[in-house]
Amino acid sequence: MFVKLADITAGTAAFLRCALALGILVPLLVHEIRRNGRLARKLQGYAALAGVFLGIDYVMWTMSILDVGAAVATVLINVQVIAFPLLARLIGGTVMSRRFLCTTPVMLGGITLASGALEGGAEDGSPVRGTLLGVGAGVAYAAYLYLNRLSGERSPVHVVTPVCISTAAAAVTAGVVGLFTTGITLSMSPASWGWIIALALLGQVAAWLLISTGTPRLAPNTSAALLLLQPVMAMGCGLFILRETATAWQLAGCVVVIAAVWFSHRPPCKGADSGP
């Protein structure tokens, strides 16, 4: 919602949301180091690599919108609901519940309905390129979530440090990619600066600190499913704040997503098998 209100290019939004966030994260980082010591060098490397994936995600997803539209791009990036738990399974051996595997198609179907992807016409851009960028963004997003989770599991007292390092790496990555794709401009109206600062504070600082705190305490499939609520909430903000309109199918899709997330993670019946 803030990116739409700011009305700036993809590269500019991706770079500035990270760069401006560092103004808050760096002082918090200094405080955390004084209190808990430095993060292990290996985990610092994980955080930096995670930031590279995050920067790639930001730019690729916004670019995919130009080719396939916001609706389809929203569906594509949510391949993270499969990619994140799959990475945890392949690399860390974390088990995915049978209930989650069964409800995943329902979740993705709900996101498809909520985005309006089945109702819109063809976009003027390149559908093939846009699809590849959207899926790539979803995989990069999942890689960030997995690496971020590793830091939280192995050093739970360090919350700000991994987020700060990954945000700095994402700023550099988004800046470099943005320069050679959509371009980056700092010549914006005061209103645009206000919205992008709000995005940095809420969407980058607050959101990722909360996600980094909560993700290590949850199973990967639980985190991935809960993050599907983001596009649903974005639609709600669009309806009530931007006065956008939604079709009955889109509203039904929101209900399907919320119900599927609840069902996939509700306590199993006594004696039920929740294994793989």
Secondary structure, DSSP 8 states (H G I E B T S, - for coil): -HHHHHT--HHHHHHHHHHHHHHHHHHHHHHHHHHH----HHHHHHHHHHHHHHHHHHHHHHHHHHHHHHHHHHHHHTTHHHHHHHHHHHHH-----HHHHHHHHHHHHHHHHHHTTTTS---SS-HHHHHHHHHHHHHHHHHHHHHHHHHHHH-TT-SHHHHHHHHHHHHHHHHHHHHHTT-------HHHHHHHHHIIIIIIIIHHHHHHHHGGGS-HHHHHHHTTHHHHHHHHHHHHTS-----HHHHHHHHHHHHHHHHHHS---TT-----
